[in-house]
Amino acid sequence: MISGAADNDPTNVGTAAVVGAQTGYQLSWVTLLVAPLLCVVMAIAAQVGIAARSDLQSLARRRYGPRAAALLLVSVLAVNLLTMAADLQAGAAGLGLLVGVDYRWLVVPFGAVLAALLLVGRYSQVVAVLRWLLPGFLAFTVAAVLAKPDWPRLLAASVVPTLSVRPEVLAGALAVLGTTLTSYVYIWETIQRSAPEPSGGSVRQRLARSRIGAISSAIFTAVILWSMLVATAATLGKHHLEVSSAAQAALSLRPLAGPLAATLFAAGLVVSSLVALPVLVAGTAYIIGAQFDWRRGLSQPVGKARRFYAVVAASIGLAAVATFARVPVFGLLIAASIAGGLATPATLVALLLLARNDQVMRGRPISSRLALSGWAVTILVGSLSALFIVSSLLHSL
Protein backbone atom coordinates (compact mmCIF):
# COMPACT_ATOMS: atom_id res chain seq x y z
CA MET A 1 0.00 0.00 0.00
CA ILE A 2 2.89 2.38 0.71
CA SER A 3 4.38 1.65 -2.72
CA GLY A 4 1.05 2.38 -4.36
CA ALA A 5 0.47 5.51 -2.29
CA ALA A 6 3.96 6.79 -3.07
CA ASP A 7 2.94 6.58 -6.71
CA ASN A 8 0.52 9.44 -6.05
CA ASP A 9 3.32 11.88 -5.33
CA PRO A 10 3.08 15.66 -5.96
CA THR A 11 4.25 15.04 -9.52
CA ASN A 12 1.06 13.05 -10.01
CA VAL A 13 -0.98 15.72 -8.26
CA GLY A 14 0.49 18.46 -10.45
CA THR A 15 0.09 16.42 -13.62
CA ALA A 16 -3.54 15.55 -12.83
CA ALA A 17 -4.25 19.20 -12.01
CA VAL A 18 -2.74 20.47 -15.26
CA VAL A 19 -4.40 17.75 -17.35
CA GLY A 20 -7.77 18.29 -15.66
CA ALA A 21 -7.59 22.04 -16.23
CA GLN A 22 -6.57 21.64 -19.89
CA THR A 23 -8.72 18.71 -21.02
CA GLY A 24 -11.57 18.57 -18.49
CA TYR A 25 -13.00 15.07 -18.02
CA GLN A 26 -11.66 13.77 -21.35
CA LEU A 27 -8.77 11.80 -19.83
CA SER A 28 -10.56 10.60 -16.70
CA TRP A 29 -10.66 7.10 -18.25
CA VAL A 30 -6.84 7.15 -18.45
CA THR A 31 -6.59 7.61 -14.69
CA LEU A 32 -8.77 4.50 -14.17
CA LEU A 33 -6.76 2.58 -16.78
CA VAL A 34 -3.83 3.03 -14.40
CA ALA A 35 -5.37 0.43 -12.03
CA PRO A 36 -4.93 -2.72 -14.18
CA LEU A 37 -1.62 -1.51 -15.60
CA LEU A 38 -0.15 -0.77 -12.18
CA CYS A 39 -1.57 -4.00 -10.76
CA VAL A 40 0.31 -6.04 -13.37
CA VAL A 41 3.59 -4.21 -12.81
CA MET A 42 3.37 -4.35 -9.01
CA ALA A 43 2.51 -8.07 -9.05
CA ILE A 44 5.58 -8.77 -11.21
CA ALA A 45 7.84 -6.62 -9.05
CA ALA A 46 6.58 -8.26 -5.86
CA GLN A 47 7.22 -11.76 -7.22
CA VAL A 48 10.72 -10.74 -8.32
CA GLY A 49 11.54 -9.44 -4.85
CA ILE A 50 10.10 -12.46 -3.06
CA ALA A 51 11.34 -15.25 -5.35
CA ALA A 52 14.73 -13.80 -6.34
CA ARG A 53 15.30 -12.33 -2.84
CA SER A 54 16.91 -9.24 -4.30
CA ASP A 55 16.08 -5.83 -5.75
CA LEU A 56 15.94 -5.05 -9.47
CA GLN A 57 19.22 -3.11 -9.64
CA SER A 58 21.21 -5.85 -7.87
CA LEU A 59 19.70 -8.53 -10.11
CA ALA A 60 20.50 -6.55 -13.26
CA ARG A 61 24.10 -6.06 -12.12
CA ARG A 62 24.61 -9.76 -11.37
CA ARG A 63 22.85 -10.98 -14.51
CA TYR A 64 24.00 -8.48 -17.14
CA GLY A 65 27.12 -6.94 -15.62
CA PRO A 66 27.97 -3.50 -14.19
CA ARG A 67 27.88 -1.66 -17.54
CA ALA A 68 24.39 -2.79 -18.50
CA ALA A 69 23.18 -2.15 -14.96
CA ALA A 70 24.71 1.34 -15.11
CA LEU A 71 22.39 2.19 -18.02
CA LEU A 72 19.42 1.14 -15.90
CA LEU A 73 20.79 3.20 -13.01
CA VAL A 74 21.16 6.35 -15.12
CA SER A 75 17.62 6.10 -16.51
CA VAL A 76 16.19 5.70 -13.02
CA LEU A 77 18.29 8.47 -11.46
CA ALA A 78 17.29 10.97 -14.15
CA VAL A 79 13.63 10.49 -13.25
CA ASN A 80 14.20 10.27 -9.48
CA LEU A 81 16.21 13.49 -9.19
CA LEU A 82 13.68 15.49 -11.21
CA THR A 83 10.82 14.02 -9.22
CA MET A 84 12.48 14.65 -5.85
CA ALA A 85 13.06 18.31 -6.67
CA ALA A 86 9.47 18.73 -7.88
CA ASP A 87 8.02 16.89 -4.88
CA LEU A 88 9.99 18.85 -2.29
CA GLN A 89 8.91 22.14 -3.83
CA ALA A 90 5.31 21.04 -4.14
CA GLY A 91 5.17 19.68 -0.59
CA ALA A 92 6.58 22.92 0.82
CA ALA A 93 4.16 24.91 -1.36
CA GLY A 94 1.19 22.92 -0.08
CA LEU A 95 2.31 23.44 3.50
CA GLY A 96 2.77 27.13 2.77
CA LEU A 97 -0.83 27.38 1.58
CA LEU A 98 -2.06 25.75 4.80
CA VAL A 99 -0.10 27.99 7.17
CA GLY A 100 -0.03 31.13 5.03
CA VAL A 101 3.75 31.35 4.61
CA ASP A 102 5.93 31.67 1.50
CA TYR A 103 6.89 28.10 0.63
CA ARG A 104 10.59 28.99 0.26
CA TRP A 105 10.79 29.47 4.03
CA LEU A 106 9.51 25.92 4.51
CA VAL A 107 11.80 24.03 2.12
CA VAL A 108 14.67 23.63 4.60
CA PRO A 109 12.47 22.63 7.58
CA PHE A 110 10.54 20.24 5.34
CA GLY A 111 13.77 18.70 4.06
CA ALA A 112 15.20 18.54 7.60
CA VAL A 113 12.20 16.56 8.86
CA LEU A 114 12.57 14.16 5.95
CA ALA A 115 16.31 13.76 6.57
CA ALA A 116 15.74 13.14 10.29
CA LEU A 117 13.16 10.46 9.55
CA LEU A 118 15.50 8.59 7.21
CA LEU A 119 18.77 9.13 9.07
CA VAL A 120 17.51 8.47 12.60
CA GLY A 121 14.53 6.19 12.13
CA ARG A 122 14.89 2.51 11.37
CA TYR A 123 13.08 0.92 8.44
CA SER A 124 10.19 -0.34 10.61
CA GLN A 125 9.77 3.13 12.13
CA VAL A 126 9.79 4.82 8.71
CA VAL A 127 7.14 2.38 7.46
CA ALA A 128 5.03 2.97 10.60
CA VAL A 129 5.06 6.74 10.01
CA LEU A 130 4.14 6.37 6.33
CA ARG A 131 1.34 3.91 7.14
CA TRP A 132 -0.39 6.44 9.38
CA LEU A 133 -0.26 9.05 6.61
CA LEU A 134 -2.12 6.90 4.05
CA PRO A 135 -5.68 8.00 5.03
CA GLY A 136 -4.63 11.58 4.27
CA PHE A 137 -4.89 10.82 0.55
CA LEU A 138 -8.68 10.69 0.92
CA ALA A 139 -8.56 14.49 1.17
CA PHE A 140 -8.37 14.51 -2.64
CA THR A 141 -11.55 12.42 -2.93
CA VAL A 142 -13.47 14.74 -0.61
CA ALA A 143 -12.13 17.76 -2.54
CA ALA A 144 -13.40 16.20 -5.79
CA VAL A 145 -16.91 15.77 -4.33
CA LEU A 146 -16.91 19.35 -3.03
CA ALA A 147 -15.99 20.53 -6.55
CA LYS A 148 -19.51 19.41 -7.65
CA PRO A 149 -18.61 17.75 -10.96
CA ASP A 150 -21.13 17.05 -13.72
CA TRP A 151 -21.61 13.40 -12.66
CA PRO A 152 -23.35 12.04 -15.80
CA ARG A 153 -20.73 13.61 -18.06
CA LEU A 154 -17.91 12.51 -15.77
CA LEU A 155 -19.09 8.90 -15.55
CA ALA A 156 -19.49 8.71 -19.33
CA ALA A 157 -15.97 10.07 -19.86
CA SER A 158 -14.59 7.66 -17.25
CA VAL A 159 -15.95 4.49 -18.87
CA VAL A 160 -15.89 5.39 -22.59
CA PRO A 161 -12.29 5.89 -23.80
CA THR A 162 -11.73 8.88 -26.09
CA LEU A 163 -8.45 10.28 -27.32
CA SER A 164 -7.47 13.16 -29.57
CA VAL A 165 -4.35 13.82 -31.63
CA ARG A 166 -4.08 17.28 -30.09
CA PRO A 167 -0.60 17.59 -28.51
CA GLU A 168 -1.97 18.65 -25.11
CA VAL A 169 -4.23 15.57 -24.97
CA LEU A 170 -1.49 13.16 -26.03
CA ALA A 171 0.98 14.82 -23.68
CA GLY A 172 -1.59 14.59 -20.90
CA ALA A 173 -2.16 10.86 -21.47
CA LEU A 174 1.58 10.19 -21.52
CA ALA A 175 2.16 12.30 -18.43
CA VAL A 176 -0.59 10.52 -16.47
CA LEU A 177 0.74 7.07 -17.40
CA GLY A 178 4.35 8.18 -17.02
CA THR A 179 3.91 9.46 -13.48
CA THR A 180 2.02 6.40 -12.26
CA LEU A 181 4.27 3.78 -13.84
CA THR A 182 7.60 5.37 -12.99
CA SER A 183 10.43 3.02 -12.18
CA TYR A 184 11.04 4.06 -8.58
CA VAL A 185 7.68 2.56 -7.59
CA TYR A 186 8.28 -0.99 -8.77
CA ILE A 187 11.98 -0.90 -7.92
CA TRP A 188 10.99 0.05 -4.37
CA GLU A 189 8.53 -2.85 -4.38
CA THR A 190 11.38 -5.27 -5.24
CA ILE A 191 13.45 -3.75 -2.42
CA GLN A 192 10.66 -4.13 0.14
CA ARG A 193 9.67 -7.64 -0.92
CA SER A 194 13.25 -8.92 -0.97
CA ALA A 195 13.54 -8.38 2.78
CA PRO A 196 12.23 -11.10 5.14
CA GLU A 197 8.71 -10.36 6.35
CA PRO A 198 8.10 -10.20 10.11
CA SER A 199 4.95 -12.30 9.65
CA GLY A 200 7.02 -15.03 8.01
CA GLY A 201 5.27 -17.67 5.94
CA SER A 202 6.29 -19.73 2.94
CA VAL A 203 7.18 -18.25 -0.44
CA ARG A 204 3.80 -19.34 -1.78
CA GLN A 205 1.96 -17.59 1.08
CA ARG A 206 4.02 -14.42 0.60
CA LEU A 207 3.26 -14.43 -3.13
CA ALA A 208 -0.46 -14.80 -2.44
CA ARG A 209 -0.39 -11.86 -0.01
CA SER A 210 1.59 -9.78 -2.50
CA ARG A 211 -1.03 -10.30 -5.22
CA ILE A 212 -3.76 -9.05 -2.89
CA GLY A 213 -1.56 -6.07 -2.07
CA ALA A 214 -0.94 -5.35 -5.75
CA ILE A 215 -4.67 -5.29 -6.53
CA SER A 216 -5.67 -3.15 -3.55
CA SER A 217 -2.83 -0.64 -3.96
CA ALA A 218 -3.49 -0.29 -7.72
CA ILE A 219 -7.17 0.44 -7.13
CA PHE A 220 -6.31 2.91 -4.35
CA THR A 221 -3.81 4.72 -6.57
CA ALA A 222 -6.21 4.96 -9.51
CA VAL A 223 -9.13 6.25 -7.43
CA ILE A 224 -6.98 8.95 -5.82
CA LEU A 225 -5.52 9.95 -9.20
CA TRP A 226 -9.03 10.10 -10.67
CA SER A 227 -10.10 12.31 -7.75
CA MET A 228 -7.20 14.70 -8.38
CA LEU A 229 -8.20 15.13 -12.02
CA VAL A 230 -11.90 15.50 -11.22
CA ALA A 231 -11.30 18.20 -8.60
CA THR A 232 -9.59 20.44 -11.16
CA ALA A 233 -11.59 19.41 -14.24
CA ALA A 234 -14.87 20.31 -12.50
CA THR A 235 -13.59 23.75 -11.55
CA LEU A 236 -10.62 25.02 -13.55
CA GLY A 237 -11.47 22.97 -16.65
CA LYS A 238 -15.10 24.13 -16.54
CA HIS A 239 -14.00 27.77 -16.50
CA HIS A 240 -11.13 27.18 -18.96
CA LEU A 241 -8.50 28.33 -16.43
CA GLU A 242 -4.99 26.93 -16.75
CA VAL A 243 -2.62 26.20 -13.87
CA SER A 244 1.09 25.54 -13.78
CA SER A 245 1.41 23.54 -10.53
CA ALA A 246 -0.51 21.56 -7.95
CA ALA A 247 -0.12 24.37 -5.41
CA GLN A 248 -1.62 26.86 -7.85
CA ALA A 249 -4.47 24.44 -8.47
CA ALA A 250 -5.21 24.29 -4.74
CA LEU A 251 -5.17 28.08 -4.55
CA SER A 252 -7.41 28.40 -7.60
CA LEU A 253 -9.99 26.00 -6.13
CA ARG A 254 -10.82 28.45 -3.33
CA PRO A 255 -13.10 30.84 -5.29
CA LEU A 256 -14.52 28.04 -7.47
CA ALA A 257 -15.20 25.18 -5.03
CA GLY A 258 -14.93 26.85 -1.64
CA PRO A 259 -12.19 27.20 1.00
CA LEU A 260 -12.65 23.67 2.37
CA ALA A 261 -11.99 22.05 -1.02
CA ALA A 262 -8.88 24.19 -1.48
CA THR A 263 -7.62 23.34 2.02
CA LEU A 264 -8.22 19.62 1.52
CA PHE A 265 -6.42 19.67 -1.82
CA ALA A 266 -3.43 21.44 -0.21
CA ALA A 267 -3.45 18.98 2.70
CA GLY A 268 -3.48 16.06 0.29
CA LEU A 269 -0.53 17.61 -1.50
CA VAL A 270 1.49 17.72 1.74
CA VAL A 271 0.59 14.12 2.61
CA SER A 272 1.56 12.89 -0.86
CA SER A 273 4.93 14.60 -0.52
CA LEU A 274 5.56 13.13 2.94
CA VAL A 275 4.80 9.62 1.68
CA ALA A 276 6.57 9.78 -1.69
CA LEU A 277 9.80 11.55 -0.77
CA PRO A 278 11.08 8.90 1.71
CA VAL A 279 10.47 6.22 -0.94
CA LEU A 280 12.18 8.29 -3.64
CA VAL A 281 15.18 9.28 -1.54
CA ALA A 282 15.73 5.89 0.08
CA GLY A 283 15.11 4.09 -3.21
CA THR A 284 17.74 6.24 -4.93
CA ALA A 285 20.28 5.41 -2.23
CA TYR A 286 19.40 1.70 -2.51
CA ILE A 287 19.94 1.46 -6.26
CA ILE A 288 23.21 3.43 -6.15
CA GLY A 289 24.37 1.22 -3.30
CA ALA A 290 23.36 -1.89 -5.26
CA GLN A 291 25.30 -0.73 -8.31
CA PHE A 292 28.51 -0.24 -6.31
CA ASP A 293 27.83 -3.05 -3.83
CA TRP A 294 27.78 -0.78 -0.78
CA ARG A 295 26.40 -1.74 2.57
CA ARG A 296 22.89 -0.31 2.49
CA GLY A 297 19.51 -0.27 4.17
CA LEU A 298 17.46 1.94 6.47
CA SER A 299 17.90 -0.66 9.21
CA GLN A 300 21.69 -0.19 9.07
CA PRO A 301 23.30 2.23 11.57
CA VAL A 302 24.61 5.39 9.93
CA GLY A 303 28.18 4.55 10.97
CA LYS A 304 28.07 1.22 9.13
CA ALA A 305 26.45 2.48 5.91
CA ARG A 306 27.94 5.94 5.54
CA ARG A 307 27.93 6.06 1.75
CA PHE A 308 24.30 4.94 1.63
CA TYR A 309 23.22 7.68 4.04
CA ALA A 310 25.47 10.19 2.27
CA VAL A 311 23.37 9.63 -0.87
CA VAL A 312 20.21 10.12 1.21
CA ALA A 313 21.48 13.47 2.52
CA ALA A 314 22.82 14.55 -0.89
CA SER A 315 19.52 13.74 -2.61
CA ILE A 316 17.57 15.94 -0.20
CA GLY A 317 20.21 18.67 -0.56
CA LEU A 318 20.04 18.65 -4.36
CA ALA A 319 16.25 18.85 -4.26
CA ALA A 320 16.49 21.87 -1.95
CA VAL A 321 19.10 23.54 -4.18
CA ALA A 322 16.73 23.25 -7.16
CA THR A 323 14.15 25.16 -5.14
CA PHE A 324 16.48 27.99 -4.18
CA ALA A 325 17.77 28.13 -7.76
CA ARG A 326 14.21 29.16 -8.62
CA VAL A 327 13.69 26.28 -11.03
CA PRO A 328 9.97 26.54 -11.92
CA VAL A 329 7.80 23.93 -10.23
CA PHE A 330 5.76 23.54 -13.43
CA GLY A 331 8.89 22.81 -15.47
CA LEU A 332 10.05 20.21 -12.97
CA LEU A 333 6.66 18.54 -12.79
CA ILE A 334 6.27 18.21 -16.55
CA ALA A 335 9.92 17.22 -17.06
CA ALA A 336 9.61 14.52 -14.41
CA SER A 337 6.34 13.28 -15.93
CA ILE A 338 7.67 13.06 -19.48
CA ALA A 339 11.02 11.60 -18.38
CA GLY A 340 9.13 8.94 -16.48
CA GLY A 341 7.01 8.10 -19.50
CA LEU A 342 10.06 7.80 -21.75
CA ALA A 343 12.26 5.85 -19.30
CA THR A 344 9.61 3.46 -17.99
CA PRO A 345 9.58 1.08 -21.01
CA ALA A 346 13.34 0.44 -20.66
CA THR A 347 13.15 -0.45 -16.98
CA LEU A 348 10.03 -2.54 -17.54
CA VAL A 349 11.89 -4.58 -20.17
CA ALA A 350 14.65 -5.31 -17.64
CA LEU A 351 12.08 -6.26 -15.00
CA LEU A 352 10.27 -8.66 -17.34
CA LEU A 353 13.42 -10.34 -18.65
CA LEU A 354 14.61 -11.01 -15.11
CA ALA A 355 11.15 -12.11 -13.94
CA ARG A 356 10.98 -14.80 -16.64
CA ASN A 357 14.47 -16.12 -15.97
CA ASP A 358 14.19 -19.43 -14.10
CA GLN A 359 17.67 -19.17 -12.61
CA VAL A 360 17.25 -15.61 -11.38
CA MET A 361 13.83 -16.42 -9.93
CA ARG A 362 15.09 -19.55 -8.16
CA GLY A 363 12.64 -21.82 -9.98
CA ARG A 364 9.63 -19.48 -9.55
CA PRO A 365 9.45 -17.31 -12.71
CA ILE A 366 6.30 -15.34 -13.38
CA SER A 367 3.59 -17.13 -15.35
CA SER A 368 3.24 -16.79 -19.11
CA ARG A 369 -0.07 -14.97 -18.62
CA LEU A 370 1.45 -12.43 -16.23
CA ALA A 371 4.46 -12.00 -18.53
CA LEU A 372 2.17 -11.39 -21.53
CA SER A 373 0.27 -8.78 -19.52
CA GLY A 374 3.57 -7.16 -18.57
CA TRP A 375 4.70 -6.94 -22.18
CA ALA A 376 1.33 -5.46 -23.15
CA VAL A 377 1.81 -2.72 -20.52
CA THR A 378 5.34 -2.07 -21.78
CA ILE A 379 4.21 -1.84 -25.42
CA LEU A 380 1.34 0.49 -24.49
CA VAL A 381 3.55 2.91 -22.56
CA GLY A 382 6.26 2.72 -25.22
CA SER A 383 3.76 3.41 -27.99
CA LEU A 384 2.36 6.43 -26.15
CA SER A 385 5.91 7.73 -25.72
CA ALA A 386 6.66 7.38 -29.43
CA LEU A 387 3.31 8.93 -30.35
CA PHE A 388 4.01 11.91 -28.09
CA ILE A 389 7.44 12.52 -29.66
CA VAL A 390 6.08 12.34 -33.22
CA SER A 391 3.13 14.59 -32.36
CA SER A 392 5.40 17.16 -30.74
CA LEU A 393 7.74 17.20 -33.75
CA LEU A 394 4.86 17.63 -36.20
CA HIS A 395 3.36 20.37 -34.03
CA SER A 396 6.65 22.27 -33.98
CA LEU A 397 7.04 22.25 -37.79
N, C-alpha and C positions, 0 to 999 in steps of 0.2 A: 504493500500500500504506500509506503514511503517513496519507493521508486516511481510509482505511478503519479503520486502527488507532486514529486519533484519535477515531473514532466510539465506541470502547469506552473512554470516559473514566470517571472515578470516579462520575459521575452514572449511567452505565449499570451500573457495578458495584453501586452502592447500590440502584438500582431492581431489578436482577435478584435481589439478596439479599433485599430486602423481599418481592418478588413470590414468590420461591421459598419463603420462610418462611411466607407467608400462604396460598398456593394449591398448594404442592407441585409435582408435575409437570404440573399441568393446563394451564399456559400454555407448556410447552416447545415446542409446535408453533409458537407465535407467534414465538419467538426464531429458529426456522429459516425462517419466512416472511419474516423480515428480509432474507435473502439475495437472492431475486429482486426484492424491492421496492428495496433499496439498489442492486442492480446496474443497474436501469433508471435510477434517478435519477443515479447516478454516470456512466453512459454519456452521458446527456443533458448533464450539466454539463461533462464532458470535451470533448464536441463543441462546445459553446458557447465554451469557452475557446480551443480550437484554431482553429475556423473564424472566430469573431468577433474573435479576438485581443484580448479584453478580459474583465474580470471582470463578474459579474452586476450589481453596484451601479453601475458606470460605464455599462454598457449601459442599465440602467433610467433613469439620469439623462439620458442623451443621447436616448433614445427617447421617454420620457414626461414629461420635465421634472423640475426639482429638487423640486417639491412632491410629486409621486407617488413619486419615489425616496426622499423623506424618510420616507414611510409605511413603505416597505420597510426603511429603516434603523432606524426605531424598533422595528419588530417583531423584527428580528434582534438589536439591542442588548439588548432586554429579556431575551431568552433567554441571550445571551452573558454578560451581567454576572452573572446568577443562577448560571449554570453555572461560571463562573470562580471565584466565591466558594466554591461547593460543592466544586469540584475541588481548590482549594488547601487547604481544610480536610481533605478526605479524603486527599490525598497526604501531608500532614504527619502525619495520624493514622496512616496505614499505616506511615510511617517511624518514628513513635513506638513502634508495636507491635514493630517489628523491633529497635530499639535500647533499648527499655525506658525511654523518656523521655516526659513529658507533651507531647502534640503542640503545645501552644501555644508551647513553647520553640523549636519547629522551623519555625514558620510564616515568620518573618523570614528565617532562613537559606535555607529552601526557595525563598521568593520572590526572594531576592537571587541565587541561582544561576540561576533562570529569567531574571531581568532581565539578568544578565551575558551569558547565552547569546544573548539577542536584541539587546542593545545593542552588544556587542562582536563577536560572530560574524557573518560574512556568511551570506547565504542558503544557499550550498553547504555551509558548515560546520554550520549548524543542521540541514540535511537529513541530513548525514552522522552527526551525533550521534543523531538520531531513528531513523535506519535501524538503527543498532546496538542500539537498545533493543527493536526489534520482537519478537525471539525471547522476550523476557521475558513476553509475554502468554501463552505456553504454560504458565506457572505455574498459571493458572486451570484448564487442562485436566487437569494432573496432580493438582491439588487435588480436582477433580471425581471422578477415578478413586479417589483415596484415601478419598473420602467413602463408597465402597461403595454406590452406588445400587441400587435394585431394577431391574435391567436390562430384564427383560420388560415391566414396568409402564411404565418410562421410554420404551422404544422405541415402545410402543403409544400413549402420550400424545404422542409427538413426531411421529407420522405420521398420527394420526387426530384432526382438529380438533374440539375441544369448547369451548363457551363458555357461561357462565352469566350471568344478569341481575343477579347479586349485585354490589353496587357495588364491592367490593374486587377482583372478577375483571375487571369492565369497566375500572376504574381501572388495574389492572395491565396489561391489554392495551394501553390507550392510552399508559401510561407507557413500556412497552417499545418500542412503535413510535415514540413521540414522541422518545425519547432517541436512537434510531438513525437517524432521518430528520430530525434537526435541521438548520436552515439553514446553520449555520457549516461543516458538512462539505462540502456541495456548492458553497457559495460559495467555500470554500478551494480546491476542485478547479478552479473556473473561474479563480481567481487563478494557481494553479500552471501550468495548461495554457496560459494566455495568454502566458506567458513563452517565449522561444525555448529549445528543448531543446539541450543540448550535443551530443547524438548526431545532431542535424540530421534530415534526411529530409524527404520531401514531406508535404503535408497529409494525403494518403491514407494514407501509412505511419504517420504520427502517430496518425491516427484508429484504425487497425487495432491499434496498440499500446495505445491507451487503452481499447479494448473488452476486450482481454485483462486489462488492469489492473483494469477495473471488475468483471469476473467474479471474478478471484482475490481482490480485496480484499473483495468482498461475502461470499464464502464464508468467508474468514478471520474477518471480523467476526461473522458468524452463529454459527460454531462456538465462538468465544470467549464470546459472549453466552450461548449454550446451556450452556457449561461453568460459567459463573458461576451460572446458575439451578440447575443440577443440584447443584453443591456445597452450596448452602444448602437446596434442597428435600430432598435425601437425608439431611440432618442436622437442621436446625432445623425444616423442614416435617414431617418424620417424628415429631418430638417435640412438635409444635405450639408451638414457641417463636418469638416475634416479635422482630424486630430493628428498629432505627431508623436504621441507617447501615451502610455497607460495613465500616467499621472494627470496629463491634460484631459484625458477622457473622464477621469473621476471628477475633476474640477468642472468640466462641461456638463456633467450630469445634474449638477445642483439646480440650475434654473429650469431644467427640462423634466427631471424625474423627482425632484425634491431633495432636501439635504440628507435625509436618511439613506437614500440610494447612493448618493455620492460618498457618504461616510463609509458605508458598507463596502463599496467598490475599492476605496482607498485602504480599508482594513484588510480586505482580501489580498490586495497588492503587497502589503507588508508581510502577511502570513506566507504568501507564495515565495517571497524572497528569503524569508527565514528558513523555509524548508528546502528550497532548491540550492541555495549557496553552499551549505555544508556538503551536500552531495557533489556539487560541481568541484569545489575546492579539494575535498578529500579524494574524489575520483581522479582528479588531475595528478595529485601527488602519488596515488596508487599506480597509475599507468606509467608515469616517469620512473618510479621506483622499480616497477616490473621490467622495464626496458633495460635498466642498468643494474638489475639484480641487487637493489638496496634492501636493507631491512626496513620493513614498512608495516603500517597498520595503526589505527587509532587506539588499539589496546596496548601498543608499545610505549614505554616511557620515553619522554623526549630525549633523554640522554643516550638512549640506545638506538634511536632512529632519527638522528639529527638532520640528515639530508632530506628525509621524508617530510619532517616538520618544517624544514627550511623552505621547501616548495610550497607548503601550506601558507606560510607567512608571506612569501614572495607573491603568491597568486592574489592574496587579498590586497597587498601593497600595490600591485600593478593595476588592479581594478580601481583602487582609490585614486591612483595617479591619472587614470583616464578621465575620472570625474573632474579633478582639479585642472586638467588640461583643457577643460571645456569641450570635450568631444560630445557632440549632440547625442542625446538619448535616442532620438528617432533614428539617426544614422546607425547607431550601435544595434538597436533592436532589429532593424531591417537587415543589416549586414549579417548578424548572427542567424537570423531566420533563413536567409538565402544560402549562407555558408552551410548551415545544417542540412538544407535540402539537397545541396550538391554533394556534400561529403557522405551523407548517410548511405547511399547505394554501395560505396566502396567498403565501408565497415560491415554492412550487412552481408556482403559477399564473403568476407573473411569469417564472419560468425557462422554462416551456413556451411562453408567448406569444412570448418573444424567440427561443427555439430554432426556432420554426416560421416566423419572419420571414425571408424570402429576402434582404432588404436588410441586415438586421443580421448575418446569417450569411454574408454575402459569397458568395451563390450556393450554399451548402452547408447548407441547413436539415436538421433531423433528419427521418428517414423517417416516413411516416404510421403505420407499425406501431409505431415507437418512441414517437411522439407519443401514440398510443392507449394504449400501456402506461403512459406517464407520467400521462395523465389518469385511468386506472384507479387508479393509486397515490394520486393526489391525492384522488379521490372516496372511496377506502377510508379514508384517514387522516382526511379531513373528516367522514365518517360516524361513525367511532369517536369523534371529538371531540364531535359533536352528541349521540351516544348517551350519552356520559359525563356531559354537562351535564344532560340530561333525567333520567338515572338518579339523579344527585346531588340534583336538585331534588325528585324524588318521594320519595327516601329521607329528606330533611330535613323533609318535611311530616308 
